[in-house]
Amino acid sequence: MEFEYQQFRIDASCLEEGGHYYARAKIFRRLSEDDTPSEVKWSGDIGDYRSDADAVEAARQWALKWCDANRH
């Protein structure tokens, strides 16, 4: 799931492996005048969830909290 939040673009996703769903997120910030995004944070695996939807939601929530804390 890709979406915009404040000055960030967030890619919240999951990795399915062996019946487990691992939440992960990439966060990009627009740093240039032409709005080219630059990756600023990679979460790694955040946790193990029962479904892909739960994993994506966990990644989304993690990314929103990170953006709120690092919006300067």
mmCIF file of the N, C-alpha and C atoms, coordinates in Angstrom:
data_MODEL
# 
_entry.id   MODEL 
# 
loop_
_atom_site.group_PDB 
_atom_site.id 
_atom_site.type_symbol 
_atom_site.label_atom_id 
_atom_site.label_alt_id 
_atom_site.label_comp_id 
_atom_site.label_asym_id 
_atom_site.label_entity_id 
_atom_site.label_seq_id 
_atom_site.pdbx_PDB_ins_code 
_atom_site.Cartn_x 
_atom_site.Cartn_y 
_atom_site.Cartn_z 
_atom_site.occupancy 
_atom_site.B_iso_or_equiv 
_atom_site.pdbx_formal_charge 
_atom_site.auth_seq_id 
_atom_site.auth_comp_id 
_atom_site.auth_asym_id 
_atom_site.auth_atom_id 
_atom_site.pdbx_PDB_model_num 
ATOM 1   N N  . MET A 1 1  ? 0.848  -1.164  0.000  1.00 0.00 ? 1  MET A N  1 
ATOM 2   C CA . MET A 1 1  ? 0.000  0.000   0.000  1.00 0.00 ? 1  MET A CA 1 
ATOM 3   C C  . MET A 1 1  ? 0.902  1.238   0.000  1.00 0.00 ? 1  MET A C  1 
ATOM 4   N N  . GLU A 1 2  ? 0.800  2.019   -1.038 1.00 0.00 ? 2  GLU A N  1 
ATOM 5   C CA . GLU A 1 2  ? 1.561  3.276   -1.102 1.00 0.00 ? 2  GLU A CA 1 
ATOM 6   C C  . GLU A 1 2  ? 0.603  4.429   -0.886 1.00 0.00 ? 2  GLU A C  1 
ATOM 7   N N  . PHE A 1 3  ? 1.049  5.416   -0.084 1.00 0.00 ? 3  PHE A N  1 
ATOM 8   C CA . PHE A 1 3  ? 0.219  6.588   0.140  1.00 0.00 ? 3  PHE A CA 1 
ATOM 9   C C  . PHE A 1 3  ? 1.088  7.754   0.588  1.00 0.00 ? 3  PHE A C  1 
ATOM 10  N N  . GLU A 1 4  ? 0.530  8.943   0.494  1.00 0.00 ? 4  GLU A N  1 
ATOM 11  C CA . GLU A 1 4  ? 1.205  10.171  0.889  1.00 0.00 ? 4  GLU A CA 1 
ATOM 12  C C  . GLU A 1 4  ? 0.778  10.543  2.300  1.00 0.00 ? 4  GLU A C  1 
ATOM 13  N N  . TYR A 1 5  ? 1.735  11.068  3.076  1.00 0.00 ? 5  TYR A N  1 
ATOM 14  C CA . TYR A 1 5  ? 1.442  11.547  4.418  1.00 0.00 ? 5  TYR A CA 1 
ATOM 15  C C  . TYR A 1 5  ? 2.415  12.669  4.731  1.00 0.00 ? 5  TYR A C  1 
ATOM 16  N N  . GLN A 1 6  ? 1.888  13.855  5.009  1.00 0.00 ? 6  GLN A N  1 
ATOM 17  C CA . GLN A 1 6  ? 2.712  15.041  5.224  1.00 0.00 ? 6  GLN A CA 1 
ATOM 18  C C  . GLN A 1 6  ? 3.664  15.189  4.031  1.00 0.00 ? 6  GLN A C  1 
ATOM 19  N N  . GLN A 1 7  ? 4.967  15.357  4.269  1.00 0.00 ? 7  GLN A N  1 
ATOM 20  C CA . GLN A 1 7  ? 5.910  15.488  3.154  1.00 0.00 ? 7  GLN A CA 1 
ATOM 21  C C  . GLN A 1 7  ? 6.529  14.138  2.781  1.00 0.00 ? 7  GLN A C  1 
ATOM 22  N N  . PHE A 1 8  ? 5.911  13.044  3.213  1.00 0.00 ? 8  PHE A N  1 
ATOM 23  C CA . PHE A 1 8  ? 6.443  11.707  2.997  1.00 0.00 ? 8  PHE A CA 1 
ATOM 24  C C  . PHE A 1 8  ? 5.580  10.896  2.029  1.00 0.00 ? 8  PHE A C  1 
ATOM 25  N N  . ARG A 1 9  ? 6.213  9.919   1.417  1.00 0.00 ? 9  ARG A N  1 
ATOM 26  C CA . ARG A 1 9  ? 5.503  8.866   0.685  1.00 0.00 ? 9  ARG A CA 1 
ATOM 27  C C  . ARG A 1 9  ? 5.843  7.576   1.406  1.00 0.00 ? 9  ARG A C  1 
ATOM 28  N N  . ILE A 1 10 ? 4.828  6.809   1.724  1.00 0.00 ? 10 ILE A N  1 
ATOM 29  C CA . ILE A 1 10 ? 4.996  5.588   2.507  1.00 0.00 ? 10 ILE A CA 1 
ATOM 30  C C  . ILE A 1 10 ? 4.606  4.382   1.657  1.00 0.00 ? 10 ILE A C  1 
ATOM 31  N N  . ASP A 1 11 ? 5.442  3.350   1.728  1.00 0.00 ? 11 ASP A N  1 
ATOM 32  C CA . ASP A 1 11 ? 5.139  2.070   1.096  1.00 0.00 ? 11 ASP A CA 1 
ATOM 33  C C  . ASP A 1 11 ? 5.058  1.039   2.218  1.00 0.00 ? 11 ASP A C  1 
ATOM 34  N N  . ALA A 1 12 ? 3.843  0.724   2.656  1.00 0.00 ? 12 ALA A N  1 
ATOM 35  C CA . ALA A 1 12 ? 3.604  -0.263  3.711  1.00 0.00 ? 12 ALA A CA 1 
ATOM 36  C C  . ALA A 1 12 ? 3.274  -1.586  3.032  1.00 0.00 ? 12 ALA A C  1 
ATOM 37  N N  . SER A 1 13 ? 3.966  -2.646  3.429  1.00 0.00 ? 13 SER A N  1 
ATOM 38  C CA . SER A 1 13 ? 3.775  -3.925  2.761  1.00 0.00 ? 13 SER A CA 1 
ATOM 39  C C  . SER A 1 13 ? 4.005  -5.071  3.737  1.00 0.00 ? 13 SER A C  1 
ATOM 40  N N  . CYS A 1 14 ? 3.900  -6.281  3.201  1.00 0.00 ? 14 CYS A N  1 
ATOM 41  C CA . CYS A 1 14 ? 4.218  -7.446  4.012  1.00 0.00 ? 14 CYS A CA 1 
ATOM 42  C C  . CYS A 1 14 ? 4.981  -8.460  3.173  1.00 0.00 ? 14 CYS A C  1 
ATOM 43  N N  . LEU A 1 15 ? 5.713  -9.283  3.859  1.00 0.00 ? 15 LEU A N  1 
ATOM 44  C CA . LEU A 1 15 ? 6.423  -10.393 3.246  1.00 0.00 ? 15 LEU A CA 1 
ATOM 45  C C  . LEU A 1 15 ? 5.769  -11.659 3.763  1.00 0.00 ? 15 LEU A C  1 
ATOM 46  N N  . GLU A 1 16 ? 5.257  -12.502 2.858  1.00 0.00 ? 16 GLU A N  1 
ATOM 47  C CA . GLU A 1 16 ? 4.635  -13.751 3.259  1.00 0.00 ? 16 GLU A CA 1 
ATOM 48  C C  . GLU A 1 16 ? 5.670  -14.857 3.106  1.00 0.00 ? 16 GLU A C  1 
ATOM 49  N N  . GLU A 1 17 ? 5.893  -15.572 4.197  1.00 0.00 ? 17 GLU A N  1 
ATOM 50  C CA . GLU A 1 17 ? 6.880  -16.639 4.175  1.00 0.00 ? 17 GLU A CA 1 
ATOM 51  C C  . GLU A 1 17 ? 6.434  -17.757 5.113  1.00 0.00 ? 17 GLU A C  1 
ATOM 52  N N  . GLY A 1 18 ? 6.185  -18.911 4.567  1.00 0.00 ? 18 GLY A N  1 
ATOM 53  C CA . GLY A 1 18 ? 5.819  -20.066 5.375  1.00 0.00 ? 18 GLY A CA 1 
ATOM 54  C C  . GLY A 1 18 ? 4.560  -19.892 6.199  1.00 0.00 ? 18 GLY A C  1 
ATOM 55  N N  . GLY A 1 19 ? 3.581  -19.197 5.657  1.00 0.00 ? 19 GLY A N  1 
ATOM 56  C CA . GLY A 1 19 ? 2.333  -18.976 6.374  1.00 0.00 ? 19 GLY A CA 1 
ATOM 57  C C  . GLY A 1 19 ? 2.386  -17.849 7.388  1.00 0.00 ? 19 GLY A C  1 
ATOM 58  N N  . HIS A 1 20 ? 3.491  -17.128 7.437  1.00 0.00 ? 20 HIS A N  1 
ATOM 59  C CA . HIS A 1 20 ? 3.631  -15.974 8.318  1.00 0.00 ? 20 HIS A CA 1 
ATOM 60  C C  . HIS A 1 20 ? 3.678  -14.709 7.466  1.00 0.00 ? 20 HIS A C  1 
ATOM 61  N N  . TYR A 1 21 ? 3.176  -13.616 8.009  1.00 0.00 ? 21 TYR A N  1 
ATOM 62  C CA . TYR A 1 21 ? 3.153  -12.336 7.315  1.00 0.00 ? 21 TYR A CA 1 
ATOM 63  C C  . TYR A 1 21 ? 3.945  -11.329 8.132  1.00 0.00 ? 21 TYR A C  1 
ATOM 64  N N  . TYR A 1 22 ? 5.007  -10.823 7.546  1.00 0.00 ? 22 TYR A N  1 
ATOM 65  C CA . TYR A 1 22 ? 5.905  -9.901  8.240  1.00 0.00 ? 22 TYR A CA 1 
ATOM 66  C C  . TYR A 1 22 ? 5.673  -8.488  7.734  1.00 0.00 ? 22 TYR A C  1 
ATOM 67  N N  . ALA A 1 23 ? 5.386  -7.576  8.653  1.00 0.00 ? 23 ALA A N  1 
ATOM 68  C CA . ALA A 1 23 ? 5.139  -6.175  8.313  1.00 0.00 ? 23 ALA A CA 1 
ATOM 69  C C  . ALA A 1 23 ? 6.458  -5.471  8.040  1.00 0.00 ? 23 ALA A C  1 
ATOM 70  N N  . ARG A 1 24 ? 6.442  -4.570  7.060  1.00 0.00 ? 24 ARG A N  1 
ATOM 71  C CA . ARG A 1 24 ? 7.614  -3.762  6.738  1.00 0.00 ? 24 ARG A CA 1 
ATOM 72  C C  . ARG A 1 24 ? 7.171  -2.491  6.029  1.00 0.00 ? 24 ARG A C  1 
ATOM 73  N N  . ALA A 1 25 ? 7.988  -1.470  6.126  1.00 0.00 ? 25 ALA A N  1 
ATOM 74  C CA . ALA A 1 25 ? 7.644  -0.185  5.503  1.00 0.00 ? 25 ALA A CA 1 
ATOM 75  C C  . ALA A 1 25 ? 8.898  0.518   5.005  1.00 0.00 ? 25 ALA A C  1 
ATOM 76  N N  . LYS A 1 26 ? 8.732  1.258   3.919  1.00 0.00 ? 26 LYS A N  1 
ATOM 77  C CA . LYS A 1 26 ? 9.759  2.171   3.417  1.00 0.00 ? 26 LYS A CA 1 
ATOM 78  C C  . LYS A 1 26 ? 9.152  3.561   3.423  1.00 0.00 ? 26 LYS A C  1 
ATOM 79  N N  . ILE A 1 27 ? 9.948  4.518   3.854  1.00 0.00 ? 27 ILE A N  1 
ATOM 80  C CA . ILE A 1 27 ? 9.477  5.900   3.921  1.00 0.00 ? 27 ILE A CA 1 
ATOM 81  C C  . ILE A 1 27 ? 10.395 6.749   3.058  1.00 0.00 ? 27 ILE A C  1 
ATOM 82  N N  . PHE A 1 28 ? 9.783  7.563   2.214  1.00 0.00 ? 28 PHE A N  1 
ATOM 83  C CA . PHE A 1 28 ? 10.505 8.454   1.315  1.00 0.00 ? 28 PHE A CA 1 
ATOM 84  C C  . PHE A 1 28 ? 10.125 9.888   1.625  1.00 0.00 ? 28 PHE A C  1 
ATOM 85  N N  . ARG A 1 29 ? 11.060 10.811  1.443  1.00 0.00 ? 29 ARG A N  1 
ATOM 86  C CA . ARG A 1 29 ? 10.803 12.240  1.619  1.00 0.00 ? 29 ARG A CA 1 
ATOM 87  C C  . ARG A 1 29 ? 11.169 12.932  0.311  1.00 0.00 ? 29 ARG A C  1 
ATOM 88  N N  . ARG A 1 30 ? 10.345 13.907  -0.067 1.00 0.00 ? 30 ARG A N  1 
ATOM 89  C CA . ARG A 1 30 ? 10.667 14.701  -1.258 1.00 0.00 ? 30 ARG A CA 1 
ATOM 90  C C  . ARG A 1 30 ? 11.688 15.752  -0.863 1.00 0.00 ? 30 ARG A C  1 
ATOM 91  N N  . LEU A 1 31 ? 12.864 15.665  -1.426 1.00 0.00 ? 31 LEU A N  1 
ATOM 92  C CA . LEU A 1 31 ? 13.935 16.580  -1.050 1.00 0.00 ? 31 LEU A CA 1 
ATOM 93  C C  . LEU A 1 31 ? 14.294 17.577  -2.145 1.00 0.00 ? 31 LEU A C  1 
ATOM 94  N N  . SER A 1 32 ? 13.870 17.323  -3.361 1.00 0.00 ? 32 SER A N  1 
ATOM 95  C CA . SER A 1 32 ? 14.282 18.191  -4.455 1.00 0.00 ? 32 SER A CA 1 
ATOM 96  C C  . SER A 1 32 ? 13.100 18.970  -5.012 1.00 0.00 ? 32 SER A C  1 
ATOM 97  N N  . GLU A 1 33 ? 13.414 19.973  -5.799 1.00 0.00 ? 33 GLU A N  1 
ATOM 98  C CA . GLU A 1 33 ? 12.368 20.812  -6.382 1.00 0.00 ? 33 GLU A CA 1 
ATOM 99  C C  . GLU A 1 33 ? 11.471 20.045  -7.347 1.00 0.00 ? 33 GLU A C  1 
ATOM 100 N N  . ASP A 1 34 ? 11.992 18.986  -7.963 1.00 0.00 ? 34 ASP A N  1 
ATOM 101 C CA . ASP A 1 34 ? 11.184 18.223  -8.910 1.00 0.00 ? 34 ASP A CA 1 
ATOM 102 C C  . ASP A 1 34 ? 10.405 17.090  -8.237 1.00 0.00 ? 34 ASP A C  1 
ATOM 103 N N  . ASP A 1 35 ? 10.345 17.112  -6.892 1.00 0.00 ? 35 ASP A N  1 
ATOM 104 C CA . ASP A 1 35 ? 9.595  16.130  -6.106 1.00 0.00 ? 35 ASP A CA 1 
ATOM 105 C C  . ASP A 1 35 ? 10.113 14.707  -6.236 1.00 0.00 ? 35 ASP A C  1 
ATOM 106 N N  . THR A 1 36 ? 11.390 14.550  -6.572 1.00 0.00 ? 36 THR A N  1 
ATOM 107 C CA . THR A 1 36 ? 11.975 13.222  -6.607 1.00 0.00 ? 36 THR A CA 1 
ATOM 108 C C  . THR A 1 36 ? 12.103 12.705  -5.180 1.00 0.00 ? 36 THR A C  1 
ATOM 109 N N  . PRO A 1 37 ? 11.477 11.560  -4.889 1.00 0.00 ? 37 PRO A N  1 
ATOM 110 C CA . PRO A 1 37 ? 11.544 11.062  -3.504 1.00 0.00 ? 37 PRO A CA 1 
ATOM 111 C C  . PRO A 1 37 ? 12.903 10.443  -3.189 1.00 0.00 ? 37 PRO A C  1 
ATOM 112 N N  . SER A 1 38 ? 13.314 10.591  -1.955 1.00 0.00 ? 38 SER A N  1 
ATOM 113 C CA . SER A 1 38 ? 14.554 10.018  -1.482 1.00 0.00 ? 38 SER A CA 1 
ATOM 114 C C  . SER A 1 38 ? 14.230 9.165   -0.255 1.00 0.00 ? 38 SER A C  1 
ATOM 115 N N  . GLU A 1 39 ? 14.673 7.900   -0.267 1.00 0.00 ? 39 GLU A N  1 
ATOM 116 C CA . GLU A 1 39 ? 14.376 7.017   0.860  1.00 0.00 ? 39 GLU A CA 1 
ATOM 117 C C  . GLU A 1 39 ? 15.069 7.519   2.113  1.00 0.00 ? 39 GLU A C  1 
ATOM 118 N N  . VAL A 1 40 ? 14.310 7.607   3.192  1.00 0.00 ? 40 VAL A N  1 
ATOM 119 C CA . VAL A 1 40 ? 14.882 8.078   4.448  1.00 0.00 ? 40 VAL A CA 1 
ATOM 120 C C  . VAL A 1 40 ? 14.821 7.043   5.566  1.00 0.00 ? 40 VAL A C  1 
ATOM 121 N N  . LYS A 1 41 ? 13.955 6.042   5.431  1.00 0.00 ? 41 LYS A N  1 
ATOM 122 C CA . LYS A 1 41 ? 13.841 5.050   6.499  1.00 0.00 ? 41 LYS A CA 1 
ATOM 123 C C  . LYS A 1 41 ? 13.309 3.740   5.951  1.00 0.00 ? 41 LYS A C  1 
ATOM 124 N N  . TRP A 1 42 ? 13.945 2.665   6.367  1.00 0.00 ? 42 TRP A N  1 
ATOM 125 C CA . TRP A 1 42 ? 13.501 1.302   6.056  1.00 0.00 ? 42 TRP A CA 1 
ATOM 126 C C  . TRP A 1 42 ? 13.271 0.620   7.387  1.00 0.00 ? 42 TRP A C  1 
ATOM 127 N N  . SER A 1 43 ? 12.116 0.061   7.595  1.00 0.00 ? 43 SER A N  1 
ATOM 128 C CA . SER A 1 43 ? 11.764 -0.491  8.903  1.00 0.00 ? 43 SER A CA 1 
ATOM 129 C C  . SER A 1 43 ? 12.413 -1.836  9.198  1.00 0.00 ? 43 SER A C  1 
ATOM 130 N N  . GLY A 1 44 ? 12.729 -2.597  8.164  1.00 0.00 ? 44 GLY A N  1 
ATOM 131 C CA . GLY A 1 44 ? 13.054 -3.991  8.405  1.00 0.00 ? 44 GLY A CA 1 
ATOM 132 C C  . GLY A 1 44 ? 11.760 -4.709  8.764  1.00 0.00 ? 44 GLY A C  1 
ATOM 133 N N  . ASP A 1 45 ? 11.836 -5.932  9.230  1.00 0.00 ? 45 ASP A N  1 
ATOM 134 C CA . ASP A 1 45 ? 10.629 -6.655  9.622  1.00 0.00 ? 45 ASP A CA 1 
ATOM 135 C C  . ASP A 1 45 ? 10.155 -6.147  10.977 1.00 0.00 ? 45 ASP A C  1 
ATOM 136 N N  . ILE A 1 46 ? 8.912  -5.665  11.015 1.00 0.00 ? 46 ILE A N  1 
ATOM 137 C CA . ILE A 1 46 ? 8.349  -5.070  12.226 1.00 0.00 ? 46 ILE A CA 1 
ATOM 138 C C  . ILE A 1 46 ? 7.740  -6.126  13.140 1.00 0.00 ? 46 ILE A C  1 
ATOM 139 N N  . GLY A 1 47 ? 7.116  -7.120  12.572 1.00 0.00 ? 47 GLY A N  1 
ATOM 140 C CA . GLY A 1 47 ? 6.489  -8.152  13.383 1.00 0.00 ? 47 GLY A CA 1 
ATOM 141 C C  . GLY A 1 47 ? 5.852  -9.214  12.513 1.00 0.00 ? 47 GLY A C  1 
ATOM 142 N N  . ASP A 1 48 ? 5.365  -10.269 13.141 1.00 0.00 ? 48 ASP A N  1 
ATOM 143 C CA . ASP A 1 48 ? 4.756  -11.424 12.502 1.00 0.00 ? 48 ASP A CA 1 
ATOM 144 C C  . ASP A 1 48 ? 3.249  -11.367 12.769 1.00 0.00 ? 48 ASP A C  1 
ATOM 145 N N  . TYR A 1 49 ? 2.429  -11.412 11.702 1.00 0.00 ? 49 TYR A N  1 
ATOM 146 C CA . TYR A 1 49 ? 0.984  -11.243 11.833 1.00 0.00 ? 49 TYR A CA 1 
ATOM 147 C C  . TYR A 1 49 ? 0.236  -12.400 11.189 1.00 0.00 ? 49 TYR A C  1 
ATOM 148 N N  . ARG A 1 50 ? -1.024 -12.544 11.563 1.00 0.00 ? 50 ARG A N  1 
ATOM 149 C CA . ARG A 1 50 ? -1.854 -13.662 11.090 1.00 0.00 ? 50 ARG A CA 1 
ATOM 150 C C  . ARG A 1 50 ? -2.306 -13.522 9.646  1.00 0.00 ? 50 ARG A C  1 
ATOM 151 N N  . SER A 1 51 ? -2.365 -12.289 9.145  1.00 0.00 ? 51 SER A N  1 
ATOM 152 C CA . SER A 1 51 ? -2.829 -12.082 7.772  1.00 0.00 ? 51 SER A CA 1 
ATOM 153 C C  . SER A 1 51 ? -2.023 -10.969 7.110  1.00 0.00 ? 51 SER A C  1 
ATOM 154 N N  . ASP A 1 52 ? -2.097 -10.936 5.783  1.00 0.00 ? 52 ASP A N  1 
ATOM 155 C CA . ASP A 1 52 ? -1.397 -9.870  5.069  1.00 0.00 ? 52 ASP A CA 1 
ATOM 156 C C  . ASP A 1 52 ? -2.000 -8.510  5.393  1.00 0.00 ? 52 ASP A C  1 
ATOM 157 N N  . ALA A 1 53 ? -3.320 -8.449  5.571  1.00 0.00 ? 53 ALA A N  1 
ATOM 158 C CA . ALA A 1 53 ? -3.972 -7.175  5.905  1.00 0.00 ? 53 ALA A CA 1 
ATOM 159 C C  . ALA A 1 53 ? -3.499 -6.662  7.267  1.00 0.00 ? 53 ALA A C  1 
ATOM 160 N N  . ASP A 1 54 ? -3.384 -7.560  8.243  1.00 0.00 ? 54 ASP A N  1 
ATOM 161 C CA . ASP A 1 54 ? -2.893 -7.157  9.566  1.00 0.00 ? 54 ASP A CA 1 
ATOM 162 C C  . ASP A 1 54 ? -1.455 -6.659  9.484  1.00 0.00 ? 54 ASP A C  1 
ATOM 163 N N  . ALA A 1 55 ? -0.636 -7.318  8.688  1.00 0.00 ? 55 ALA A N  1 
ATOM 164 C CA . ALA A 1 55 ? 0.769  -6.919  8.539  1.00 0.00 ? 55 ALA A CA 1 
ATOM 165 C C  . ALA A 1 55 ? 0.878  -5.554  7.878  1.00 0.00 ? 55 ALA A C  1 
ATOM 166 N N  . VAL A 1 56 ? 0.108  -5.332  6.824  1.00 0.00 ? 56 VAL A N  1 
ATOM 167 C CA . VAL A 1 56 ? 0.151  -4.035  6.137  1.00 0.00 ? 56 VAL A CA 1 
ATOM 168 C C  . VAL A 1 56 ? -0.332 -2.929  7.066  1.00 0.00 ? 56 VAL A C  1 
ATOM 169 N N  . GLU A 1 57 ? -1.371 -3.183  7.834  1.00 0.00 ? 57 GLU A N  1 
ATOM 170 C CA . GLU A 1 57 ? -1.869 -2.172  8.772  1.00 0.00 ? 57 GLU A CA 1 
ATOM 171 C C  . GLU A 1 57 ? -0.837 -1.864  9.852  1.00 0.00 ? 57 GLU A C  1 
ATOM 172 N N  . ALA A 1 58 ? -0.155 -2.877  10.342 1.00 0.00 ? 58 ALA A N  1 
ATOM 173 C CA . ALA A 1 58 ? 0.907  -2.649  11.335 1.00 0.00 ? 58 ALA A CA 1 
ATOM 174 C C  . ALA A 1 58 ? 2.042  -1.820  10.729 1.00 0.00 ? 58 ALA A C  1 
ATOM 175 N N  . ALA A 1 59 ? 2.408  -2.110  9.496  1.00 0.00 ? 59 ALA A N  1 
ATOM 176 C CA . ALA A 1 59 ? 3.449  -1.336  8.820  1.00 0.00 ? 59 ALA A CA 1 
ATOM 177 C C  . ALA A 1 59 ? 3.001  0.106   8.618  1.00 0.00 ? 59 ALA A C  1 
ATOM 178 N N  . ARG A 1 60 ? 1.733  0.293   8.247  1.00 0.00 ? 60 ARG A N  1 
ATOM 179 C CA . ARG A 1 60 ? 1.186  1.642   8.053  1.00 0.00 ? 60 ARG A CA 1 
ATOM 180 C C  . ARG A 1 60 ? 1.240  2.425   9.362  1.00 0.00 ? 60 ARG A C  1 
ATOM 181 N N  . GLN A 1 61 ? 0.801  1.821   10.445 1.00 0.00 ? 61 GLN A N  1 
ATOM 182 C CA . GLN A 1 61 ? 0.801  2.500   11.743 1.00 0.00 ? 61 GLN A CA 1 
ATOM 183 C C  . GLN A 1 61 ? 2.219  2.832   12.197 1.00 0.00 ? 61 GLN A C  1 
ATOM 184 N N  . TRP A 1 62 ? 3.156  1.921   11.999 1.00 0.00 ? 62 TRP A N  1 
ATOM 185 C CA . TRP A 1 62 ? 4.544  2.162   12.364 1.00 0.00 ? 62 TRP A CA 1 
ATOM 186 C C  . TRP A 1 62 ? 5.082  3.362   11.573 1.00 0.00 ? 62 TRP A C  1 
ATOM 187 N N  . ALA A 1 63 ? 4.804  3.390   10.271 1.00 0.00 ? 63 ALA A N  1 
ATOM 188 C CA . ALA A 1 63 ? 5.299  4.471   9.415  1.00 0.00 ? 63 ALA A CA 1 
ATOM 189 C C  . ALA A 1 63 ? 4.698  5.819   9.812  1.00 0.00 ? 63 ALA A C  1 
ATOM 190 N N  . LEU A 1 64 ? 3.410  5.856   10.108 1.00 0.00 ? 64 LEU A N  1 
ATOM 191 C CA . LEU A 1 64 ? 2.782  7.114   10.518 1.00 0.00 ? 64 LEU A CA 1 
ATOM 192 C C  . LEU A 1 64 ? 3.417  7.648   11.798 1.00 0.00 ? 64 LEU A C  1 
ATOM 193 N N  . LYS A 1 65 ? 3.665  6.779   12.753 1.00 0.00 ? 65 LYS A N  1 
ATOM 194 C CA . LYS A 1 65 ? 4.309  7.212   14.000 1.00 0.00 ? 65 LYS A CA 1 
ATOM 195 C C  . LYS A 1 65 ? 5.715  7.728   13.741 1.00 0.00 ? 65 LYS A C  1 
ATOM 196 N N  . TRP A 1 66 ? 6.455  7.032   12.870 1.00 0.00 ? 66 TRP A N  1 
ATOM 197 C CA . TRP A 1 66 ? 7.818  7.472   12.557 1.00 0.00 ? 66 TRP A CA 1 
ATOM 198 C C  . TRP A 1 66 ? 7.775  8.848   11.881 1.00 0.00 ? 66 TRP A C  1 
ATOM 199 N N  . CYS A 1 67 ? 6.872  9.033   10.940 1.00 0.00 ? 67 CYS A N  1 
ATOM 200 C CA . CYS A 1 67 ? 6.756  10.318  10.241 1.00 0.00 ? 67 CYS A CA 1 
ATOM 201 C C  . CYS A 1 67 ? 6.401  11.441  11.210 1.00 0.00 ? 67 CYS A C  1 
ATOM 202 N N  . ASP A 1 68 ? 5.472  11.190  12.107 1.00 0.00 ? 68 ASP A N  1 
ATOM 203 C CA . ASP A 1 68 ? 5.083  12.213  13.087 1.00 0.00 ? 68 ASP A CA 1 
ATOM 204 C C  . ASP A 1 68 ? 6.261  12.623  13.955 1.00 0.00 ? 68 ASP A C  1 
ATOM 205 N N  . ALA A 1 69 ? 7.107  11.672  14.290 1.00 0.00 ? 69 ALA A N  1 
ATOM 206 C CA . ALA A 1 69 ? 8.267  11.957  15.156 1.00 0.00 ? 69 ALA A CA 1 
ATOM 207 C C  . ALA A 1 69 ? 9.428  12.582  14.389 1.00 0.00 ? 69 ALA A C  1 
ATOM 208 N N  . ASN A 1 70 ? 9.413  12.501  13.051 1.00 0.00 ? 70 ASN A N  1 
ATOM 209 C CA . ASN A 1 70 ? 10.564 12.957  12.244 1.00 0.00 ? 70 ASN A CA 1 
ATOM 210 C C  . ASN A 1 70 ? 10.158 13.902  11.120 1.00 0.00 ? 70 ASN A C  1 
ATOM 211 N N  . ARG A 1 71 ? 9.196  14.739  11.352 1.00 0.00 ? 71 ARG A N  1 
ATOM 212 C CA . ARG A 1 71 ? 8.694  15.601  10.271 1.00 0.00 ? 71 ARG A CA 1 
ATOM 213 C C  . ARG A 1 71 ? 9.463  16.911  10.099 1.00 0.00 ? 71 ARG A C  1 
ATOM 214 N N  . HIS A 1 72 ? 10.493 17.149  10.825 1.00 0.00 ? 72 HIS A N  1 
ATOM 215 C CA . HIS A 1 72 ? 11.260 18.400  10.720 1.00 0.00 ? 72 HIS A CA 1 
ATOM 216 C C  . HIS A 1 72 ? 11.972 18.541  9.420  1.00 0.00 ? 72 HIS A C  1 
# 
